């Protein structure tokens, strides 16, 4: 009897259920009745606390188009995984214990950067682990694409599309703040697809004077409105030059709800043009996965099951040059895939007149 555990960790996103379904259907197809799949509740917290249940085939039916995760999820910071908490709980020891209690042959983990750090830790501790790359930020190293990203891009693009009509009607400047603390993939793709005039991402520190000058020039040319797509992790040139500690302090003491509100205030003060901020927030992570993510998540899930069948553990399934391939987990953990500032996408955007504030 093959015993496989599945957990989803970190922020939820579109495609998690499609990926879970892909794993299960492949395993059932190969092993028939000789496989047991355990759903671990609420991510690593469930593995720590021993909260899990034996799944059946019906649990994986009708979930291809369903958003979120049927298993639940939670955030368990990697930096605290080896810290004994106030209840004297050794998290790593407890996770290993419950893995053994379930008599698992393998643990399939779906998650982003922090999730992969912990997955690699468990792999180093001797557990059989395979992982799947999930995040709307598309910032996982080793894969060209993560599932959840394209669905989030679609939503953010739709927001920008809708803002265009009201911005045009009122002659306003609108800022749409997209998710992405350290990587600007989502803002970049949605900004270009939505026809934003200015795109500000963490990888390219912006000069507010250049942003303001750009907007003023648009006004002089007869454009009555401007659209800015701003990543929540966007940073000014002045703050970017600071030492790491000072940088964190400056970002924590913005005196605004987020960077977009600071930018809006500066633009309105300098131009006199009414400036508004729209924050779609968790809308970007919600709802049904689009067709691309349904397909990609299914491919990742099926490939993860193949690794389990082959007993090829310690790998993440990745999309590389259009193919799903295994990438060593130890090579993925702790690495962030940010937007290369000299990439073709950014150059294409600049060639059509989009400003990055640099």
BELWOUR-V18281 format. One record per pair of residues at least 12 apart in sequence whose C-alpha atoms are under 10 Angstrom apart, sorted by the first residue. I is the first residue (numbers start at 1). J is the second residue. If there is no record, write none. Layout:
BEGIN
i:I j:J
i:I j:J
END
This chain:
BEGIN
i:1 j:31
i:1 j:33
i:1 j:34
i:1 j:35
i:1 j:36
i:1 j:105
i:2 j:27
i:2 j:31
i:2 j:33
i:2 j:34
i:2 j:35
i:2 j:36
i:2 j:37
i:2 j:103
i:2 j:104
i:2 j:105
i:2 j:106
i:2 j:308
i:2 j:309
i:3 j:34
i:3 j:35
i:3 j:36
i:3 j:37
i:3 j:38
i:3 j:54
i:3 j:102
i:3 j:103
i:3 j:104
i:3 j:105
i:3 j:106
i:3 j:107
i:4 j:23
i:4 j:24
i:4 j:27
i:4 j:35
i:4 j:36
i:4 j:37
i:4 j:38
i:4 j:39
i:4 j:54
i:4 j:99
i:4 j:102
i:4 j:103
i:4 j:104
i:4 j:105
i:4 j:106
i:4 j:107
i:4 j:108
i:4 j:128
i:4 j:129
i:4 j:305
i:4 j:308
i:5 j:36
i:5 j:37
i:5 j:38
i:5 j:39
i:5 j:40
i:5 j:47
i:5 j:52
i:5 j:53
i:5 j:54
i:5 j:55
i:5 j:99
i:5 j:102
i:5 j:103
i:5 j:104
i:5 j:105
i:5 j:106
i:5 j:107
i:5 j:108
i:5 j:109
i:5 j:129
i:6 j:20
i:6 j:23
i:6 j:24
i:6 j:37
i:6 j:38
i:6 j:39
i:6 j:40
i:6 j:41
i:6 j:43
i:6 j:52
i:6 j:71
i:6 j:106
i:6 j:107
i:6 j:108
i:6 j:109
i:6 j:110
i:6 j:129
i:6 j:130
i:6 j:131
i:7 j:20
i:7 j:38
i:7 j:39
i:7 j:40
i:7 j:41
i:7 j:42
i:7 j:43
i:7 j:44
i:7 j:45
i:7 j:46
i:7 j:47
i:7 j:52
i:7 j:69
i:7 j:70
i:7 j:71
i:7 j:72
i:7 j:73
i:7 j:107
i:7 j:108
i:7 j:109
i:7 j:110
i:7 j:111
i:7 j:131
i:8 j:20
i:8 j:39
i:8 j:40
i:8 j:41
i:8 j:42
i:8 j:43
i:8 j:44
i:8 j:68
i:8 j:69
i:8 j:70
i:8 j:71
i:8 j:72
i:8 j:73
i:8 j:74
i:8 j:75
i:8 j:108
i:8 j:109
i:8 j:110
i:8 j:111
i:8 j:112
i:8 j:115
i:8 j:131
i:8 j:132
i:8 j:134
i:9 j:41
i:9 j:42
i:9 j:43
i:9 j:44
i:9 j:45
i:9 j:46
i:9 j:69
i:9 j:71
i:9 j:72
i:9 j:73
i:9 j:74
i:9 j:75
i:9 j:76
i:9 j:109
i:9 j:110
i:9 j:111
i:9 j:112
i:9 j:114
i:9 j:115
i:9 j:116
i:9 j:134
i:10 j:42
i:10 j:43
i:10 j:44
i:10 j:72
i:10 j:73
i:10 j:74
i:10 j:75
i:10 j:76
i:10 j:77
i:10 j:110
i:10 j:111
i:10 j:112
i:10 j:113
i:10 j:114
i:10 j:115
i:10 j:134
i:10 j:135
i:11 j:68
i:11 j:72
i:11 j:73
i:11 j:74
i:11 j:75
i:11 j:111
i:11 j:112
i:11 j:115
i:11 j:134
i:11 j:135
i:11 j:136
i:11 j:282
i:11 j:285
i:12 j:67
i:12 j:68
i:12 j:69
i:12 j:72
i:12 j:73
i:12 j:74
i:12 j:75
i:12 j:110
i:12 j:111
i:12 j:112
i:12 j:134
i:12 j:135
i:12 j:136
i:12 j:148
i:12 j:282
i:12 j:285
i:12 j:286
i:13 j:67
i:13 j:68
i:13 j:69
i:13 j:111
i:13 j:134
i:13 j:135
i:13 j:136
i:13 j:147
i:13 j:148
i:13 j:149
i:13 j:151
i:13 j:152
i:13 j:282
i:13 j:283
i:13 j:284
i:13 j:285
i:13 j:286
i:13 j:287
i:13 j:288
i:13 j:289
i:14 j:65
i:14 j:66
i:14 j:67
i:14 j:68
i:14 j:69
i:14 j:134
i:14 j:135
i:14 j:136
i:14 j:147
i:14 j:148
i:14 j:149
i:14 j:150
i:14 j:151
i:14 j:152
i:14 j:284
i:14 j:285
i:14 j:286
i:14 j:287
i:14 j:288
i:14 j:289
i:14 j:290
i:14 j:293
i:14 j:294
i:14 j:297
i:15 j:63
i:15 j:64
i:15 j:65
i:15 j:66
i:15 j:67
i:15 j:68
i:15 j:69
i:15 j:134
i:15 j:135
i:15 j:146
i:15 j:147
i:15 j:148
i:15 j:149
i:15 j:151
i:15 j:287
i:15 j:288
i:15 j:289
i:15 j:290
i:15 j:291
i:15 j:292
i:15 j:293
i:15 j:294
i:15 j:295
i:15 j:296
i:15 j:297
i:15 j:298
i:16 j:63
i:16 j:64
i:16 j:65
i:16 j:66
i:16 j:67
i:16 j:68
i:16 j:69
i:16 j:70
i:16 j:71
i:16 j:110
i:16 j:111
i:16 j:132
i:16 j:133
i:16 j:134
i:16 j:135
i:16 j:147
i:16 j:148
i:16 j:289
i:16 j:293
i:16 j:294
i:16 j:297
i:16 j:298
i:16 j:301
i:17 j:60
i:17 j:61
i:17 j:62
i:17 j:63
i:17 j:64
i:17 j:65
i:17 j:66
i:17 j:67
i:17 j:68
i:17 j:69
i:17 j:70
i:17 j:71
i:17 j:288
i:17 j:289
i:17 j:294
i:17 j:297
i:17 j:298
i:17 j:301
i:18 j:60
i:18 j:61
i:18 j:62
i:18 j:63
i:18 j:64
i:18 j:65
i:18 j:66
i:18 j:67
i:18 j:68
i:18 j:69
i:18 j:147
i:18 j:289
i:18 j:293
i:18 j:294
i:18 j:295
i:18 j:296
i:18 j:297
i:18 j:298
i:18 j:299
i:18 j:300
i:18 j:301
i:19 j:63
i:19 j:64
i:19 j:69
i:19 j:110
i:19 j:132
i:19 j:133
i:19 j:134
i:19 j:147
i:19 j:293
i:19 j:294
i:19 j:295
i:19 j:296
i:19 j:297
i:19 j:298
i:19 j:299
i:19 j:300
i:19 j:301
i:19 j:302
i:19 j:303
i:19 j:304
i:20 j:39
i:20 j:60
i:20 j:63
i:20 j:64
i:20 j:69
i:20 j:70
i:20 j:71
i:20 j:108
i:20 j:109
i:20 j:110
i:20 j:132
i:20 j:297
i:20 j:298
i:20 j:300
i:20 j:301
i:20 j:302
i:20 j:304
i:20 j:305
i:21 j:57
i:21 j:59
i:21 j:60
i:21 j:61
i:21 j:62
i:21 j:63
i:21 j:64
i:21 j:297
i:21 j:298
i:21 j:301
i:21 j:302
i:22 j:60
i:22 j:64
i:22 j:294
i:22 j:295
i:22 j:296
i:22 j:297
i:22 j:298
i:22 j:299
i:22 j:300
i:22 j:301
i:22 j:302
i:22 j:303
i:22 j:304
i:22 j:305
i:23 j:37
i:23 j:60
i:23 j:108
i:23 j:297
i:23 j:298
i:23 j:299
i:23 j:300
i:23 j:301
i:23 j:302
i:23 j:303
i:23 j:304
i:23 j:305
i:23 j:306
i:23 j:308
i:24 j:36
i:24 j:37
i:24 j:55
i:24 j:56
i:24 j:57
i:24 j:59
i:24 j:60
i:24 j:61
i:24 j:301
i:24 j:302
i:24 j:304
i:24 j:305
i:25 j:57
i:25 j:60
i:25 j:61
i:25 j:298
i:25 j:301
i:25 j:302
i:25 j:305
i:26 j:298
i:26 j:301
i:26 j:302
i:26 j:303
i:26 j:304
i:26 j:305
i:26 j:306
i:26 j:309
i:27 j:301
i:27 j:302
i:27 j:304
i:27 j:305
i:27 j:306
i:27 j:308
i:27 j:309
i:28 j:56
i:28 j:57
i:28 j:305
i:30 j:305
i:30 j:306
i:30 j:309
i:31 j:309
i:36 j:54
i:36 j:55
i:36 j:56
i:36 j:57
i:36 j:104
i:37 j:53
i:37 j:54
i:37 j:55
i:37 j:56
i:37 j:57
i:37 j:102
i:37 j:104
i:37 j:106
i:37 j:107
i:38 j:52
i:38 j:53
i:38 j:54
i:38 j:55
i:38 j:56
i:38 j:102
i:38 j:104
i:38 j:107
i:39 j:51
i:39 j:52
i:39 j:53
i:39 j:54
i:39 j:55
i:39 j:56
i:39 j:59
i:39 j:70
i:39 j:71
i:39 j:72
i:39 j:108
i:40 j:52
i:40 j:53
i:40 j:54
i:40 j:55
i:40 j:71
i:40 j:72
i:40 j:73
i:40 j:107
i:40 j:109
i:41 j:53
i:41 j:70
i:41 j:71
i:41 j:72
i:41 j:73
i:41 j:74
i:42 j:69
i:42 j:70
i:42 j:71
i:42 j:72
i:42 j:73
i:42 j:74
i:42 j:75
i:43 j:71
i:43 j:72
i:43 j:73
i:43 j:74
i:43 j:75
i:43 j:76
i:43 j:109
i:43 j:110
i:43 j:111
i:43 j:115
i:44 j:73
i:44 j:74
i:44 j:75
i:44 j:76
i:44 j:77
i:44 j:81
i:44 j:91
i:44 j:92
i:44 j:95
i:44 j:109
i:44 j:115
i:44 j:118
i:44 j:119
i:45 j:73
i:45 j:74
i:45 j:75
i:45 j:76
i:45 j:91
i:45 j:95
i:46 j:71
i:46 j:72
i:46 j:73
i:46 j:74
i:46 j:95
i:46 j:98
i:47 j:91
i:47 j:92
i:47 j:94
i:47 j:95
i:47 j:96
i:47 j:97
i:47 j:98
i:47 j:99
i:48 j:89
i:48 j:90
i:48 j:91
i:48 j:92
i:48 j:93
i:48 j:94
i:48 j:95
i:48 j:96
i:48 j:97
i:48 j:98
i:48 j:99
i:49 j:89
i:49 j:91
i:49 j:94
i:49 j:95
i:49 j:97
i:49 j:98
i:50 j:94
i:50 j:95
i:50 j:97
i:50 j:98
i:50 j:99
i:50 j:101
i:50 j:102
i:51 j:98
i:52 j:71
i:52 j:98
i:52 j:102
i:53 j:71
i:53 j:102
i:54 j:102
i:63 j:288
i:64 j:288
i:64 j:289
i:64 j:294
i:64 j:295
i:64 j:297
i:64 j:298
i:65 j:287
i:65 j:288
i:65 j:289
i:65 j:290
i:65 j:291
i:65 j:293
i:65 j:294
i:66 j:286
i:66 j:287
i:66 j:288
i:66 j:289
i:66 j:294
i:67 j:148
i:67 j:285
i:67 j:286
i:67 j:287
i:67 j:288
i:67 j:289
i:67 j:290
i:68 j:285
i:68 j:286
i:68 j:287
i:68 j:288
i:68 j:289
i:73 j:111
i:75 j:114
i:75 j:115
i:76 j:114
i:76 j:115
i:76 j:118
i:77 j:114
i:77 j:115
i:77 j:117
i:77 j:118
i:78 j:113
i:78 j:114
i:78 j:115
i:78 j:116
i:78 j:117
i:78 j:118
i:78 j:119
i:78 j:121
i:79 j:114
i:79 j:117
i:79 j:118
i:81 j:118
i:81 j:121
i:82 j:121
i:92 j:118
i:92 j:121
i:92 j:122
i:92 j:125
i:93 j:122
i:93 j:125
i:95 j:122
i:95 j:127
i:96 j:122
i:96 j:125
i:96 j:126
i:96 j:127
i:99 j:127
i:99 j:128
i:100 j:127
i:104 j:127
i:104 j:128
i:105 j:127
i:105 j:128
i:105 j:129
i:105 j:308
i:105 j:311
i:106 j:127
i:106 j:128
i:106 j:129
i:106 j:130
i:106 j:307
i:106 j:308
i:106 j:309
i:106 j:311
i:106 j:312
i:106 j:313
i:106 j:314
i:107 j:119
i:107 j:122
i:107 j:123
i:107 j:127
i:107 j:128
i:107 j:129
i:107 j:130
i:107 j:131
i:107 j:308
i:107 j:313
i:108 j:128
i:108 j:129
i:108 j:130
i:108 j:131
i:108 j:132
i:108 j:301
i:108 j:304
i:108 j:305
i:108 j:308
i:108 j:313
i:108 j:316
i:109 j:129
i:109 j:130
i:109 j:131
i:109 j:132
i:109 j:133
i:109 j:134
i:109 j:304
i:109 j:316
i:110 j:130
i:110 j:131
i:110 j:132
i:110 j:133
i:110 j:134
i:110 j:135
i:110 j:300
i:110 j:301
i:110 j:316
i:111 j:131
i:111 j:132
i:111 j:133
i:111 j:134
i:111 j:135
i:111 j:140
i:111 j:146
i:111 j:147
i:112 j:131
i:112 j:132
i:112 j:133
i:112 j:134
i:112 j:135
i:112 j:136
i:112 j:137
i:112 j:138
i:112 j:139
i:112 j:140
i:112 j:141
i:112 j:146
i:112 j:333
i:113 j:133
i:113 j:134
i:113 j:135
i:113 j:139
i:113 j:140
i:113 j:141
i:113 j:332
i:113 j:333
i:113 j:334
i:113 j:335
i:113 j:336
i:113 j:337
i:114 j:140
i:114 j:333
i:114 j:334
i:114 j:335
i:115 j:131
i:115 j:133
i:115 j:134
i:115 j:333
i:115 j:334
i:116 j:130
i:116 j:131
i:116 j:132
i:116 j:133
i:116 j:134
i:116 j:140
i:116 j:316
i:116 j:329
i:116 j:330
i:116 j:332
i:116 j:333
i:116 j:334
i:116 j:335
i:117 j:329
i:117 j:330
i:117 j:332
i:117 j:333
i:117 j:334
i:117 j:335
i:118 j:333
i:118 j:334
i:119 j:131
i:119 j:314
i:119 j:315
i:119 j:316
i:119 j:329
i:119 j:330
i:119 j:333
i:120 j:314
i:120 j:315
i:120 j:316
i:120 j:328
i:120 j:329
i:120 j:330
i:120 j:331
i:120 j:332
i:120 j:333
i:120 j:334
i:121 j:329
i:121 j:330
i:121 j:333
i:122 j:314
i:123 j:313
i:123 j:314
i:123 j:315
i:123 j:329
i:123 j:330
i:124 j:314
i:124 j:329
i:124 j:330
i:126 j:314
i:127 j:313
i:127 j:314
i:128 j:308
i:128 j:311
i:128 j:312
i:128 j:313
i:128 j:314
i:128 j:315
i:129 j:304
i:129 j:307
i:129 j:308
i:129 j:311
i:129 j:312
i:129 j:313
i:129 j:314
i:129 j:315
i:129 j:316
i:129 j:329
i:130 j:304
i:130 j:305
i:130 j:307
i:130 j:308
i:130 j:311
i:130 j:312
i:130 j:313
i:130 j:314
i:130 j:315
i:130 j:316
i:130 j:317
i:130 j:326
i:130 j:327
i:130 j:328
i:130 j:329
i:131 j:300
i:131 j:301
i:131 j:304
i:131 j:307
i:131 j:313
i:131 j:314
i:131 j:315
i:131 j:316
i:131 j:317
i:131 j:318
i:131 j:326
i:131 j:327
i:131 j:328
i:131 j:329
i:132 j:146
i:132 j:147
i:132 j:297
i:132 j:300
i:132 j:301
i:132 j:303
i:132 j:304
i:132 j:315
i:132 j:316
i:132 j:317
i:132 j:318
i:132 j:326
i:133 j:145
i:133 j:146
i:133 j:147
i:133 j:148
i:133 j:297
i:133 j:300
i:133 j:316
i:133 j:317
i:133 j:318
i:133 j:319
i:134 j:146
i:134 j:147
i:134 j:148
i:134 j:149
i:134 j:297
i:134 j:300
i:135 j:147
i:135 j:148
i:135 j:149
i:135 j:150
i:135 j:152
i:135 j:285
i:136 j:148
i:136 j:149
i:136 j:150
i:136 j:151
i:136 j:152
i:136 j:153
i:136 j:179
i:136 j:180
i:136 j:185
i:136 j:186
i:136 j:284
i:136 j:285
i:137 j:149
i:137 j:150
i:137 j:152
i:137 j:153
i:137 j:178
i:137 j:179
i:137 j:180
i:137 j:181
i:137 j:182
i:137 j:183
i:137 j:184
i:137 j:185
i:137 j:186
i:137 j:187
i:137 j:337
i:137 j:338
i:138 j:150
i:138 j:180
i:138 j:183
i:138 j:184
i:138 j:185
i:138 j:186
i:138 j:336
i:138 j:337
i:138 j:338
i:138 j:339
i:139 j:180
i:139 j:182
i:139 j:183
i:139 j:184
i:139 j:185
i:139 j:186
i:139 j:335
i:139 j:336
i:139 j:337
i:139 j:338
i:139 j:339
i:140 j:183
i:140 j:318
i:140 j:332
i:140 j:333
i:140 j:334
i:140 j:335
i:140 j:336
i:140 j:337
i:140 j:338
i:141 j:318
i:141 j:327
i:141 j:331
i:141 j:332
i:141 j:333
i:141 j:334
i:141 j:335
i:141 j:336
i:141 j:337
i:141 j:338
i:142 j:316
i:142 j:317
i:142 j:318
i:142 j:319
i:142 j:320
i:142 j:325
i:142 j:326
i:142 j:327
i:142 j:328
i:142 j:329
i:142 j:331
i:142 j:332
i:142 j:333
i:142 j:335
i:142 j:336
i:142 j:337
i:143 j:316
i:143 j:317
i:143 j:318
i:143 j:319
i:143 j:320
i:143 j:321
i:143 j:324
i:143 j:325
i:143 j:326
i:143 j:327
i:143 j:332
i:143 j:337
i:144 j:318
i:144 j:319
i:144 j:320
i:144 j:321
i:144 j:322
i:144 j:323
i:144 j:324
i:144 j:337
i:145 j:293
i:145 j:296
i:145 j:318
i:145 j:319
i:145 j:320
i:145 j:321
i:145 j:322
i:146 j:293
i:146 j:296
i:146 j:297
i:146 j:300
i:146 j:317
i:146 j:318
i:146 j:319
i:147 j:289
i:147 j:292
i:147 j:293
i:147 j:294
i:147 j:295
i:147 j:296
i:147 j:297
i:147 j:298
i:147 j:300
i:147 j:319
i:148 j:284
i:148 j:285
i:148 j:286
i:148 j:288
i:148 j:289
i:148 j:290
i:148 j:292
i:148 j:293
i:148 j:294
i:148 j:296
i:148 j:297
i:149 j:185
i:149 j:186
i:149 j:189
i:149 j:284
i:149 j:285
i:149 j:289
i:149 j:290
i:149 j:292
i:149 j:293
i:150 j:186
i:150 j:189
i:150 j:190
i:150 j:289
i:150 j:290
i:150 j:291
i:150 j:292
i:150 j:293
i:150 j:296
i:151 j:284
i:151 j:285
i:151 j:286
i:151 j:287
i:151 j:288
i:151 j:289
i:151 j:290
i:151 j:291
i:151 j:292
i:151 j:293
i:151 j:294
i:152 j:178
i:152 j:179
i:152 j:186
i:152 j:187
i:152 j:190
i:152 j:282
i:152 j:283
i:152 j:284
i:152 j:285
i:152 j:286
i:152 j:287
i:152 j:289
i:152 j:290
i:152 j:293
i:153 j:178
i:153 j:185
i:153 j:186
i:153 j:187
i:153 j:188
i:153 j:189
i:153 j:190
i:153 j:191
i:153 j:193
i:153 j:194
i:153 j:284
i:153 j:285
i:154 j:186
i:154 j:189
i:154 j:190
i:154 j:193
i:154 j:194
i:154 j:284
i:154 j:289
i:154 j:290
i:155 j:190
i:155 j:280
i:155 j:283
i:155 j:284
i:155 j:285
i:155 j:286
i:155 j:287
i:155 j:290
i:156 j:176
i:156 j:177
i:156 j:178
i:156 j:179
i:156 j:186
i:156 j:187
i:156 j:189
i:156 j:190
i:156 j:191
i:156 j:193
i:156 j:194
i:156 j:229
i:156 j:279
i:156 j:280
i:156 j:281
i:156 j:283
i:156 j:284
i:156 j:285
i:157 j:176
i:157 j:178
i:157 j:186
i:157 j:187
i:157 j:189
i:157 j:190
i:157 j:191
i:157 j:192
i:157 j:193
i:157 j:194
i:157 j:195
i:157 j:196
i:157 j:229
i:157 j:284
i:158 j:190
i:158 j:193
i:158 j:194
i:159 j:176
i:159 j:178
i:159 j:190
i:159 j:194
i:159 j:278
i:159 j:279
i:159 j:280
i:159 j:283
i:159 j:284
i:160 j:174
i:160 j:175
i:160 j:176
i:160 j:177
i:160 j:190
i:160 j:191
i:160 j:193
i:160 j:194
i:160 j:195
i:160 j:196
i:160 j:227
i:160 j:228
i:160 j:229
i:160 j:278
i:160 j:280
i:161 j:190
i:161 j:191
i:161 j:193
i:161 j:194
i:161 j:195
i:161 j:196
i:162 j:194
i:163 j:175
i:163 j:176
i:163 j:194
i:163 j:227
i:163 j:278
i:164 j:194
i:164 j:195
i:164 j:196
i:164 j:225
i:164 j:226
i:164 j:227
i:166 j:225
i:167 j:224
i:167 j:225
i:167 j:226
i:167 j:227
i:167 j:274
i:167 j:275
i:167 j:276
i:168 j:223
i:168 j:224
i:168 j:225
i:168 j:226
i:168 j:227
i:169 j:224
i:169 j:225
i:170 j:224
i:170 j:225
i:170 j:274
i:171 j:219
i:171 j:223
i:171 j:224
i:171 j:225
i:171 j:226
i:171 j:273
i:171 j:274
i:171 j:275
i:172 j:224
i:172 j:225
i:172 j:226
i:172 j:227
i:172 j:268
i:172 j:273
i:172 j:274
i:172 j:275
i:172 j:276
i:173 j:215
i:173 j:224
i:173 j:225
i:173 j:226
i:173 j:227
i:173 j:228
i:173 j:264
i:173 j:267
i:173 j:268
i:173 j:271
i:173 j:273
i:173 j:274
i:173 j:275
i:173 j:276
i:173 j:277
i:174 j:196
i:174 j:225
i:174 j:226
i:174 j:227
i:174 j:228
i:174 j:229
i:174 j:260
i:174 j:264
i:174 j:274
i:174 j:275
i:174 j:276
i:174 j:277
i:174 j:278
i:175 j:196
i:175 j:198
i:175 j:199
i:175 j:226
i:175 j:227
i:175 j:228
i:175 j:229
i:175 j:230
i:175 j:260
i:175 j:261
i:175 j:263
i:175 j:264
i:175 j:275
i:175 j:276
i:175 j:277
i:175 j:278
i:175 j:279
i:176 j:191
i:176 j:196
i:176 j:199
i:176 j:227
i:176 j:228
i:176 j:229
i:176 j:230
i:176 j:231
i:176 j:232
i:176 j:260
i:176 j:276
i:176 j:277
i:176 j:278
i:176 j:279
i:176 j:280
i:176 j:281
i:177 j:200
i:177 j:228
i:177 j:229
i:177 j:230
i:177 j:231
i:177 j:232
i:177 j:233
i:177 j:234
i:177 j:258
i:177 j:259
i:177 j:260
i:177 j:261
i:177 j:277
i:177 j:278
i:177 j:279
i:177 j:280
i:177 j:281
i:178 j:190
i:178 j:191
i:178 j:200
i:178 j:201
i:178 j:229
i:178 j:230
i:178 j:231
i:178 j:232
i:178 j:233
i:178 j:234
i:178 j:260
i:178 j:278
i:178 j:279
i:178 j:280
i:178 j:281
i:178 j:282
i:178 j:284
i:179 j:230
i:179 j:231
i:179 j:232
i:179 j:233
i:179 j:279
i:179 j:280
i:179 j:281
i:179 j:282
i:179 j:284
i:179 j:285
i:180 j:201
i:180 j:202
i:180 j:230
i:180 j:231
i:180 j:232
i:180 j:233
i:180 j:234
i:181 j:201
i:181 j:202
i:181 j:231
i:181 j:232
i:181 j:233
i:181 j:234
i:181 j:235
i:182 j:201
i:182 j:202
i:182 j:203
i:182 j:231
i:182 j:232
i:182 j:233
i:182 j:234
i:182 j:235
i:182 j:336
i:182 j:337
i:182 j:338
i:182 j:339
i:183 j:201
i:183 j:202
i:183 j:203
i:183 j:231
i:183 j:232
i:183 j:233
i:183 j:234
i:183 j:336
i:183 j:337
i:183 j:338
i:183 j:339
i:183 j:340
i:184 j:199
i:184 j:200
i:184 j:201
i:184 j:202
i:184 j:203
i:184 j:204
i:184 j:230
i:184 j:231
i:184 j:232
i:184 j:233
i:184 j:234
i:184 j:337
i:184 j:338
i:184 j:339
i:184 j:340
i:185 j:201
i:185 j:202
i:185 j:203
i:185 j:231
i:185 j:337
i:185 j:338
i:185 j:339
i:185 j:340
i:186 j:201
i:186 j:229
i:186 j:230
i:186 j:231
i:186 j:284
i:187 j:199
i:187 j:200
i:187 j:201
i:187 j:202
i:187 j:228
i:187 j:229
i:187 j:230
i:187 j:231
i:187 j:232
i:187 j:234
i:188 j:200
i:188 j:201
i:188 j:229
i:188 j:230
i:188 j:231
i:188 j:339
i:188 j:345
i:188 j:346
i:188 j:349
i:188 j:356
i:189 j:229
i:189 j:345
i:189 j:346
i:189 j:349
i:190 j:229
i:191 j:227
i:191 j:228
i:191 j:229
i:191 j:230
i:191 j:231
i:191 j:349
i:191 j:354
i:192 j:229
i:192 j:345
i:192 j:346
i:192 j:348
i:192 j:349
i:192 j:352
i:192 j:354
i:194 j:227
i:194 j:229
i:195 j:227
i:195 j:228
i:195 j:229
i:195 j:349
i:195 j:354
i:196 j:226
i:196 j:227
i:196 j:228
i:196 j:229
i:196 j:230
i:196 j:349
i:196 j:354
i:196 j:355
i:197 j:214
i:197 j:215
i:197 j:218
i:197 j:225
i:197 j:226
i:197 j:227
i:197 j:228
i:197 j:229
i:197 j:349
i:197 j:352
i:197 j:353
i:197 j:354
i:197 j:355
i:197 j:356
i:198 j:211
i:198 j:214
i:198 j:215
i:198 j:226
i:198 j:227
i:198 j:228
i:198 j:229
i:198 j:230
i:198 j:349
i:198 j:350
i:198 j:353
i:198 j:354
i:198 j:355
i:198 j:356
i:198 j:357
i:199 j:211
i:199 j:227
i:199 j:228
i:199 j:229
i:199 j:230
i:199 j:231
i:199 j:234
i:199 j:346
i:199 j:349
i:199 j:354
i:199 j:355
i:199 j:356
i:199 j:357
i:200 j:228
i:200 j:229
i:200 j:230
i:200 j:231
i:200 j:232
i:200 j:233
i:200 j:234
i:200 j:235
i:200 j:236
i:200 j:260
i:200 j:355
i:200 j:356
i:200 j:357
i:200 j:358
i:201 j:229
i:201 j:230
i:201 j:231
i:201 j:232
i:201 j:233
i:201 j:234
i:201 j:235
i:201 j:236
i:201 j:339
i:201 j:341
i:201 j:356
i:201 j:357
i:202 j:230
i:202 j:231
i:202 j:232
i:202 j:233
i:202 j:234
i:202 j:235
i:202 j:236
i:202 j:240
i:202 j:338
i:202 j:339
i:203 j:233
i:203 j:234
i:203 j:235
i:203 j:240
i:203 j:338
i:203 j:339
i:203 j:340
i:203 j:341
i:204 j:234
i:204 j:235
i:204 j:236
i:204 j:237
i:204 j:240
i:204 j:339
i:204 j:340
i:204 j:341
i:204 j:356
i:204 j:357
i:204 j:358
i:205 j:234
i:205 j:235
i:205 j:236
i:205 j:237
i:205 j:238
i:205 j:239
i:205 j:240
i:205 j:241
i:205 j:356
i:205 j:357
i:205 j:358
i:206 j:234
i:206 j:235
i:206 j:236
i:206 j:237
i:206 j:238
i:206 j:239
i:206 j:240
i:206 j:355
i:206 j:356
i:206 j:357
i:206 j:358
i:207 j:235
i:207 j:236
i:207 j:237
i:207 j:238
i:207 j:356
i:207 j:357
i:207 j:358
i:208 j:236
i:208 j:237
i:208 j:238
i:208 j:263
i:208 j:266
i:208 j:267
i:208 j:357
i:208 j:358
i:209 j:266
i:209 j:267
i:209 j:270
i:209 j:357
i:209 j:358
i:210 j:355
i:210 j:356
i:210 j:357
i:210 j:358
i:211 j:228
i:211 j:263
i:211 j:266
i:211 j:267
i:211 j:355
i:211 j:356
i:211 j:357
i:211 j:358
i:212 j:263
i:212 j:266
i:212 j:267
i:212 j:268
i:212 j:269
i:212 j:270
i:212 j:271
i:212 j:357
i:213 j:267
i:213 j:270
i:213 j:271
i:213 j:357
i:214 j:226
i:214 j:354
i:214 j:355
i:214 j:356
i:214 j:357
i:215 j:227
i:215 j:228
i:215 j:267
i:215 j:271
i:215 j:273
i:215 j:355
i:216 j:267
i:216 j:270
i:216 j:271
i:216 j:273
i:219 j:271
i:219 j:273
i:224 j:273
i:225 j:273
i:225 j:274
i:225 j:275
i:226 j:273
i:226 j:275
i:227 j:275
i:227 j:276
i:228 j:260
i:228 j:263
i:228 j:264
i:228 j:277
i:228 j:354
i:228 j:355
i:228 j:356
i:229 j:260
i:229 j:278
i:229 j:356
i:230 j:259
i:230 j:260
i:230 j:263
i:230 j:277
i:230 j:279
i:230 j:356
i:231 j:259
i:231 j:260
i:232 j:258
i:232 j:259
i:232 j:260
i:232 j:279
i:232 j:281
i:233 j:251
i:233 j:258
i:233 j:259
i:233 j:260
i:234 j:258
i:234 j:259
i:234 j:260
i:235 j:247
i:235 j:251
i:235 j:259
i:236 j:251
i:236 j:259
i:236 j:263
i:236 j:357
i:236 j:358
i:237 j:357
i:237 j:358
i:239 j:251
i:258 j:277
i:258 j:279
i:260 j:276
i:260 j:277
i:260 j:278
i:260 j:279
i:261 j:275
i:261 j:276
i:261 j:277
i:261 j:278
i:262 j:277
i:263 j:275
i:263 j:277
i:264 j:276
i:264 j:277
i:265 j:277
i:296 j:319
i:296 j:324
i:299 j:317
i:299 j:318
i:299 j:319
i:299 j:323
i:299 j:324
i:300 j:316
i:300 j:317
i:300 j:318
i:300 j:319
i:300 j:324
i:300 j:325
i:300 j:326
i:301 j:317
i:302 j:317
i:302 j:324
i:303 j:316
i:303 j:317
i:303 j:318
i:303 j:324
i:303 j:325
i:303 j:326
i:304 j:316
i:304 j:317
i:304 j:318
i:304 j:324
i:304 j:325
i:304 j:326
i:305 j:317
i:307 j:326
i:312 j:326
i:313 j:326
i:313 j:328
i:313 j:329
i:314 j:326
i:314 j:327
i:314 j:328
i:314 j:329
i:314 j:330
i:315 j:327
i:315 j:328
i:315 j:329
i:315 j:330
i:315 j:331
i:315 j:332
i:316 j:328
i:316 j:329
i:316 j:330
i:316 j:331
i:316 j:332
i:316 j:333
i:317 j:329
END
